[in-house]
Amino acid sequence: MIDLVNVRLVDLSKKLQPGIEKHDGTYLHGTELRRLELREFIFAGDNTYMCWVETETHIGTHVEGPSHYLKGEKDIASLPLENFIGEALVIALTHKKPNESIRPNDLEGVNQGDIVLLFASKNYKMEERPYIAPDAAEYLYEKRIKMLGIDDSISVEAPGSMATHDFLLRNDIPIIEGLDNLQALTKQRFFFIGFPLRIAGLDSSWIRAVALEEAD
């Protein structure tokens, strides 16, 4: 049983501001537009305030399921809850140079069933981020990790590759993108929670990613 009195909660989620966000990215046209719009209305039944939300599934801190990569495969709500909670390992890759690959020897300490979270330097431009090499993706799959998470300092795929998506999503291992605040963690191992919304048909879902660290 987790003793919440003796843990430190670390929020690993981005705080999003409604509007249209534009930033440099490693996408086909070099940029992406991602919209998050809130439209407030008054619910006639009791005159309370509510919001319509218009956005996309890949904004902010989100977790991707098999149907993001393979049409007709499981949506994110169909994966077991156990996939999104458990012991996590964070690996700092701040020594990596721009455009350098992340290889299996960079992933020491990964155990079967781990939730593996990776981050590098925030000083890279988006197009210069270190990337997960295909052999590293295969290594994580062979380790049977529970879930992989990265922040914006790392690219989930090598240029021209979809190996990480293939090895993981094809085998019901979710991928979290857009994590934040990983540098604030003080322990390499901790308990992680990042549940998706239970909406049928979603390829990906926004999550509130939280680390529970044992207090010193």
C-alpha positions as CSV (number, residue, x, y, z in Angstrom):
1,M,0.0,0.0,0.0
2,I,1.4,3.4,-0.9
3,D,1.8,5.8,2.0
4,L,0.9,9.2,0.6
5,V,2.1,10.9,3.7
6,N,5.7,9.9,2.9
7,V,5.8,10.6,-0.8
8,R,6.6,13.7,-2.9
9,L,4.3,14.3,-5.8
10,V,5.9,15.6,-9.0
11,D,3.7,16.8,-11.8
12,L,5.2,15.7,-15.1
13,S,2.5,17.2,-17.3
14,K,2.4,20.3,-19.4
15,K,0.0,23.1,-18.4
16,L,-1.7,24.1,-21.6
17,Q,-3.2,27.5,-22.4
18,P,-6.2,27.7,-24.7
19,G,-5.5,29.1,-28.1
20,I,-3.5,28.1,-31.2
21,E,0.0,27.0,-30.4
22,K,2.7,27.2,-33.0
23,H,6.2,25.9,-32.5
24,D,9.1,24.5,-34.4
25,G,9.0,20.7,-34.8
26,T,10.3,17.8,-36.7
27,Y,7.3,17.5,-38.9
28,L,6.8,17.5,-42.7
29,H,6.7,21.2,-43.0
30,G,8.9,22.1,-40.1
31,T,6.1,23.5,-37.9
32,E,2.8,22.3,-36.4
33,L,-0.4,24.0,-35.4
34,R,-2.2,22.6,-32.5
35,R,-5.5,24.1,-31.4
36,L,-7.0,24.1,-27.9
37,E,-10.2,26.1,-27.7
38,L,-12.6,26.4,-24.8
39,R,-16.1,27.8,-25.4
40,E,-17.9,28.6,-22.2
41,F,-21.7,28.2,-22.0
42,I,-24.4,28.3,-19.4
43,F,-26.2,25.0,-18.9
44,A,-29.9,25.8,-19.0
45,G,-30.8,23.1,-16.5
46,D,-29.3,24.8,-13.5
47,N,-27.5,27.9,-14.8
48,T,-24.0,26.5,-14.1
49,Y,-21.0,27.3,-16.3
50,M,-19.6,24.6,-18.6
51,C,-17.2,24.5,-21.5
52,W,-17.1,22.9,-24.9
53,V,-13.5,21.8,-25.7
54,E,-12.2,21.6,-29.2
55,T,-8.7,20.2,-29.6
56,E,-6.8,17.1,-30.9
57,T,-5.5,14.0,-29.3
58,H,-1.8,14.8,-29.6
59,I,-1.6,18.1,-27.7
60,G,0.3,18.5,-24.5
61,T,1.2,15.5,-22.4
62,H,-0.5,12.5,-24.2
63,V,-0.2,8.8,-24.4
64,E,-0.5,6.9,-27.7
65,G,-2.1,3.5,-28.2
66,P,-1.9,0.9,-31.0
67,S,-4.6,2.5,-33.2
68,H,-2.4,5.6,-33.6
69,Y,0.0,3.4,-35.6
70,L,-2.1,0.5,-36.9
71,K,-5.6,1.2,-38.2
72,G,-8.1,-1.2,-36.6
73,E,-6.0,-2.0,-33.6
74,K,-6.9,-1.3,-30.0
75,D,-7.8,2.2,-29.1
76,I,-6.2,3.8,-26.0
77,A,-9.2,3.0,-23.8
78,S,-9.0,-0.7,-24.6
79,L,-5.6,-1.2,-23.0
80,P,-5.4,-2.5,-19.4
81,L,-5.2,0.1,-16.7
82,E,-2.1,-1.8,-15.5
83,N,-0.2,-0.4,-18.5
84,F,-0.4,3.1,-17.2
85,I,0.7,2.7,-13.6
86,G,3.7,1.2,-11.8
87,E,7.4,1.4,-11.1
88,A,9.2,3.8,-13.3
89,L,12.8,4.5,-14.3
90,V,14.0,7.9,-15.5
91,I,17.1,8.1,-17.5
92,A,18.9,11.5,-18.1
93,L,20.6,11.7,-21.5
94,T,21.9,15.2,-21.2
95,H,25.3,14.1,-22.4
96,K,23.9,13.4,-25.9
97,K,25.0,15.7,-28.7
98,P,22.7,17.2,-31.2
99,N,21.3,14.6,-33.7
100,E,23.0,11.8,-31.8
101,S,21.3,8.4,-31.6
102,I,20.1,6.8,-28.3
103,R,21.4,3.2,-28.3
104,P,20.8,0.2,-26.0
105,N,23.9,1.0,-23.9
106,D,22.3,4.3,-23.0
107,L,19.4,2.4,-21.4
108,E,21.2,0.6,-18.6
109,G,19.1,-0.5,-15.6
110,V,15.9,-1.1,-17.5
111,N,13.9,-4.1,-16.1
112,Q,11.0,-6.1,-17.4
113,G,7.7,-4.3,-16.6
114,D,9.3,-0.8,-16.1
115,I,7.8,2.4,-17.2
116,V,10.8,4.1,-18.9
117,L,11.0,7.9,-19.0
118,L,13.8,9.6,-21.0
119,F,14.9,13.2,-21.3
120,A,17.9,15.1,-22.7
121,S,19.0,18.7,-22.9
122,K,16.5,21.5,-23.3
123,N,19.1,23.4,-25.3
124,Y,18.6,21.6,-28.6
125,K,16.6,22.9,-31.4
126,M,13.7,20.6,-32.3
127,E,15.4,19.4,-35.5
128,E,18.6,18.6,-33.5
129,R,17.1,16.4,-30.8
130,P,18.7,13.1,-30.0
131,Y,16.6,10.2,-31.3
132,I,15.8,6.6,-30.3
133,A,17.7,4.3,-32.7
134,P,15.9,1.2,-34.0
135,D,18.1,-1.1,-32.0
136,A,17.2,0.8,-28.8
137,A,13.5,0.5,-29.7
138,E,14.0,-3.2,-30.2
139,Y,15.9,-3.5,-26.9
140,L,13.0,-1.8,-25.0
141,Y,10.5,-4.2,-26.6
142,E,12.7,-7.2,-25.8
143,K,12.8,-6.0,-22.2
144,R,9.0,-6.0,-22.2
145,I,8.7,-2.6,-20.7
146,K,5.3,-1.5,-19.7
147,M,5.4,2.0,-21.2
148,L,7.9,4.5,-22.8
149,G,7.7,8.2,-22.1
150,I,9.8,11.1,-23.5
151,D,9.8,14.9,-23.2
152,D,10.2,17.4,-26.0
153,S,14.0,17.1,-25.8
154,I,14.0,13.7,-27.5
155,S,12.6,12.4,-30.8
156,V,10.8,9.2,-30.5
157,E,12.0,8.0,-33.9
158,A,15.2,8.0,-35.9
159,P,15.0,10.0,-39.2
160,G,12.9,8.0,-41.7
161,S,12.1,5.3,-39.1
162,M,9.0,4.1,-37.3
163,A,10.8,1.4,-35.4
164,T,9.7,2.6,-31.9
165,H,6.1,2.8,-32.8
166,D,6.3,-0.6,-34.5
167,F,8.1,-2.5,-31.7
168,L,6.0,-0.9,-28.9
169,L,2.5,0.0,-30.2
170,R,2.2,-3.2,-32.2
171,N,2.7,-5.0,-28.9
172,D,0.3,-2.9,-26.8
173,I,3.1,-0.9,-25.1
174,P,1.9,2.8,-25.0
175,I,4.1,5.7,-25.8
176,I,3.9,9.0,-23.8
177,E,5.0,12.2,-25.6
178,G,5.2,15.7,-24.2
179,L,6.3,15.0,-20.7
180,D,7.6,17.9,-18.7
181,N,9.6,18.6,-15.5
182,L,11.5,15.4,-15.6
183,Q,14.6,17.3,-14.4
184,A,12.8,17.9,-11.1
185,L,12.8,14.2,-10.1
186,T,15.3,13.4,-7.4
187,K,15.0,9.6,-7.5
188,Q,15.8,7.4,-10.5
189,R,13.1,5.0,-9.6
190,F,9.6,6.0,-8.4
191,F,6.0,5.1,-8.8
192,F,4.2,6.6,-11.9
193,I,0.6,7.3,-12.7
194,G,-0.6,8.5,-16.1
195,F,-4.1,7.2,-17.0
196,P,-5.8,8.0,-20.3
197,L,-9.4,9.1,-20.7
198,R,-11.9,6.2,-21.3
199,I,-13.3,7.4,-24.6
200,A,-14.0,4.8,-27.2
201,G,-12.1,5.2,-30.5
202,L,-9.3,7.5,-29.3
203,D,-5.9,6.8,-30.8
204,S,-4.3,8.9,-28.1
205,S,-5.4,10.6,-24.9
206,W,-4.3,13.5,-22.8
207,I,-3.0,12.5,-19.3
208,R,-2.0,14.0,-16.0
209,A,1.4,12.3,-15.6
210,V,2.5,12.2,-11.9
211,A,5.5,10.7,-10.2
212,L,5.3,9.6,-6.6
213,E,8.8,9.7,-5.0
214,E,9.6,8.4,-1.6
215,A,10.4,11.2,0.8
216,D,13.9,11.5,2.2
